[in-house]
Amino acid sequence: MKFFASLLAALSCLLSRETVAATQPHGTLLELHSCELYAGGCIISSEATLGGRYMLRAWHFNDGSFEGASLAGLNLVVLQSSADNLASPEANPGAAIVYLPSDSTANQGAALLAWLKSSQPDLGSVASFQTRSVPMEFSRTETGYTVCAGDFISVKTASIESCTTGACGEALWYTPRAQTSVFTVAVDRASQVHEPLLELIWNDAGRKSVFLGKFGEGTRSENLYVSSKELCGTSLLGGINSAAPGL
């Protein structure tokens, strides 16, 4: 009897873990910085104090729910401006604007904000967020990824392997501020940010200033650095837009 009781307890625990994993929000992350993330030491040192003061994070939820609301198919974007280099883990989060999808319900919007505070330790100290409700896009293209949030944000990336911007002595100096399981570095092919609430106009291109990653995959090592090919393989990334090539 004790054996069967132990077996039933083990099966119950396993099923419980599988249920939590199935409902845990998970998907794809894009994190754009205003400084290089993968470069030579001289460039990193020159930007460490005066660069990196802006950061944009975007999440696409493949599936999962939070506080009783389904987040499947939704997008979430956070734009930050700080006096510190936001690529550094010790940086002050500064001021933040949160962009919520205009097609989400009130319950989903509240759940997205609650998930943001609970899952991103650096944002947990922010007392309140300014928010905007806008049409949003987070999709994969033939050359990289595209993120748009209304008329305020447009980001297009390309893989490092597809660009000829590499140089001898370059290395990875930072890891994502967002919680990820696996990530890679990508090139900012073209980004435009115009946010009056932060008095911020931020345009950039051609720099290795983007992290792409997966979140909510608790079974893998946290912040594991992989190549773009490994990240975008079907075994790791899955699909955001099933119509896009290679997914």
C-alpha positions in Angstrom: 0.0 0.0 0.0 2.8 2.4 0.8 4.4 1.7 -2.6 1.1 2.6 -4.4 0.6 5.6 -2.2 4.1 6.8 -3.1 3.5 6.1 -6.8 0.3 8.1 -6.8 1.9 11.0 -5.0 4.7 11.0 -7.6 2.3 10.9 -10.5 0.3 13.7 -8.9 3.4 15.9 -8.5 4.4 15.2 -12.1 1.0 16.1 -13.5 0.9 19.2 -11.4 4.3 20.3 -12.8 3.1 19.7 -16.3 0.0 21.7 -15.7 2.0 24.6 -14.4 4.4 24.4 -17.3 1.5 24.4 -19.8 -0.1 27.5 -18.3 3.0 29.5 -17.6 3.3 32.4 -20.0 6.1 31.7 -22.5 7.2 33.0 -25.9 9.8 35.2 -27.6 11.6 38.3 -26.4 13.3 41.2 -28.2 15.5 43.6 -26.1 16.9 46.6 -27.8 19.6 48.8 -26.2 21.2 52.1 -27.1 24.7 50.7 -26.7 26.6 47.8 -28.3 26.2 44.4 -26.6 28.7 42.5 -28.7 31.8 44.5 -29.6 35.4 45.2 -28.9 36.5 46.4 -25.4 37.2 49.9 -26.6 33.7 50.4 -27.9 32.1 48.9 -24.8 34.3 51.1 -22.5 33.5 54.3 -24.4 29.7 53.6 -24.2 29.6 52.3 -20.6 29.0 55.7 -18.9 27.3 57.8 -21.5 25.6 55.2 -23.7 22.9 52.6 -23.0 20.5 55.0 -21.3 17.5 53.7 -23.3 16.1 50.2 -23.5 13.1 48.7 -25.2 11.8 45.2 -24.4 9.1 43.4 -26.3 7.4 40.1 -25.5 5.3 37.9 -27.7 3.3 35.3 -25.8 3.0 32.0 -27.7 0.7 30.7 -24.9 0.0 30.7 -21.2 -2.2 32.6 -18.7 -1.7 34.8 -15.7 -4.1 35.7 -12.9 -6.9 33.9 -14.8 -6.4 35.7 -18.1 -5.1 34.0 -21.3 -2.1 35.8 -22.8 -1.8 33.6 -25.9 -1.1 35.6 -29.0 -0.7 38.9 -27.2 2.3 41.3 -27.3 3.8 43.6 -24.7 6.3 46.4 -25.0 8.2 48.4 -22.4 10.3 51.5 -23.2 12.7 52.8 -20.5 14.9 55.9 -20.1 17.4 56.2 -17.3 20.4 58.1 -16.1 22.3 54.8 -16.0 23.4 52.4 -18.7 20.4 50.0 -18.8 22.5 47.2 -20.2 24.1 46.9 -16.7 22.3 44.7 -14.2 22.7 47.3 -11.5 21.2 50.1 -13.4 18.3 52.1 -12.0 15.2 51.3 -14.1 14.4 55.0 -14.6 11.1 56.0 -16.2 9.0 53.4 -18.1 6.2 53.5 -20.6 4.2 50.3 -21.1 2.5 49.6 -24.4 -0.5 47.3 -24.2 -2.2 45.7 -27.2 -5.3 47.6 -28.3 -7.1 44.3 -29.0 -6.6 43.0 -25.4 -9.4 43.0 -22.8 -9.3 44.9 -19.6 -8.6 41.7 -17.7 -5.8 40.8 -20.1 -4.3 44.3 -19.8 -4.3 44.0 -16.0 -2.8 40.6 -16.2 0.0 41.8 -18.5 1.0 44.5 -16.1 0.9 42.1 -13.1 3.0 39.6 -15.0 5.5 42.3 -15.9 6.1 43.3 -12.3 6.3 39.8 -11.0 8.5 38.3 -13.8 11.0 41.2 -14.3 12.8 41.9 -11.0 14.2 45.3 -12.2 10.7 46.6 -12.8 9.3 45.4 -9.5 10.4 48.6 -7.8 8.5 50.9 -10.2 5.5 52.2 -8.3 3.3 52.7 -11.4 3.6 52.6 -15.1 2.4 55.1 -17.7 0.6 53.1 -20.3 -0.6 53.3 -23.9 -3.0 51.0 -25.7 -1.9 50.7 -29.3 -2.0 48.3 -32.3 1.1 46.0 -32.0 3.1 43.6 -34.2 5.8 41.1 -33.3 6.7 38.9 -36.2 9.5 37.1 -37.9 10.6 38.0 -41.4 13.1 36.6 -44.0 15.9 38.7 -42.5 15.0 38.9 -38.8 12.3 40.2 -36.6 10.0 43.2 -36.6 8.3 44.9 -33.6 5.9 47.8 -33.9 3.8 49.6 -31.3 1.5 52.2 -32.8 3.2 55.2 -34.3 5.7 55.3 -31.4 8.0 52.3 -32.0 9.4 50.4 -35.0 12.3 48.0 -34.8 13.8 45.7 -37.5 16.6 43.3 -36.8 19.0 41.0 -38.8 21.1 38.2 -37.6 24.8 38.8 -36.9 25.7 36.0 -39.3 23.9 37.8 -42.2 25.8 41.0 -41.6 29.4 42.0 -42.4 29.8 44.1 -39.3 32.0 41.7 -37.4 35.5 42.7 -36.3 38.5 40.9 -34.6 38.4 41.0 -30.8 34.6 41.3 -30.4 32.9 39.6 -27.5 29.7 39.4 -25.6 29.7 41.9 -22.7 26.1 41.9 -21.4 23.2 39.5 -20.9 19.5 40.4 -21.2 17.9 42.4 -18.5 14.7 40.5 -19.1 14.3 37.0 -17.7 15.2 34.5 -20.5 16.1 30.8 -20.9 18.1 31.1 -24.1 19.2 34.2 -26.0 21.3 35.4 -28.9 22.6 38.8 -30.2 21.2 40.4 -33.3 21.9 43.5 -35.3 19.6 46.5 -35.2 18.8 46.9 -38.9 16.7 50.0 -38.3 14.9 51.3 -35.2 12.8 54.4 -34.6 11.4 55.4 -31.3 9.4 58.6 -30.7 7.8 58.9 -27.3 6.6 62.4 -26.2 5.9 61.1 -22.6 9.6 60.6 -22.1 10.6 63.4 -24.4 12.6 60.8 -26.3 13.5 60.5 -30.0 15.8 57.5 -30.5 16.8 56.4 -34.0 19.6 53.8 -34.6 20.8 51.3 -37.1 23.7 48.9 -37.9 24.8 48.0 -34.3 24.8 44.8 -32.4 22.5 46.1 -29.8 19.6 43.6 -29.8 19.0 40.5 -27.7 16.5 37.9 -29.0 15.5 35.1 -26.7 12.9 32.8 -25.2 11.1 33.3 -21.9 9.0 31.1 -19.7 11.0 28.0 -20.5 11.9 27.0 -17.0 13.3 23.6 -18.0 16.4 25.2 -19.6 19.3 27.0 -18.1 18.7 30.7 -17.5 20.3 33.1 -19.9 22.0 30.5 -22.0 23.8 32.1 -25.0 23.3 30.4 -28.3 23.8 31.2 -32.0 21.0 32.8 -34.1 20.7 29.5 -36.0 20.2 27.5 -32.8 17.7 30.1 -31.4 15.6 30.2 -34.5 15.5 26.4 -35.0 12.1 24.7 -34.5 13.4 22.9 -31.5 14.1 26.1 -29.6 12.0 29.0 -30.9 8.9 27.5 -32.6 6.7 30.0 -34.5 5.4 33.5 -33.9 4.0 33.8 -37.4 3.3 30.5 -39.0 3.3 32.2 -42.4 6.9 33.5 -42.1 9.6 31.5 -43.8 11.7 29.1 -41.7 9.3 28.7 -38.8 
